[in-house]
Amino acid sequence: MYIQIMRVIAKSRLRQMWQKKQYREAEQFLRAWYDEMSKGTWNNLNDLKAEYPTASIAGNNRVVFNIRGNEYRLIAKFEFRMNAVFIRFFGTHKEYDKIDASEA
């Protein structure tokens, strides 16, 4: 059986984040998140949640991940039929509190 891994769209968006002065300390954590997501073989949100129990399901196939010891939040939209993860938001908790995670 062929196992399809997830494609993260796009690493360049993460790179833009960690190159900003206010997010530089998140670089290694964002790289680690990217590497983990790129190896994922989940079929649905339940599979993902089983592997990442601290992640929060936000609705509309969006998942909120805590980054760097819960200092930052990353929202990703999962399209399991396409085996794709779309980065929708990255920022501090204060920035996260100003958005609707299910619409990001």
Secondary structure, DSSP 8 states (H G I E B T S, - for coil): ------EEETHHHHHHHHTSGGGGGGHHHHHHHHHHHHT---SSHHHHHHH-TT-EEEETTEEEEEETTTTEEEEEEEEGGGTEEEEEEEEEHHHHTTS-TTT-
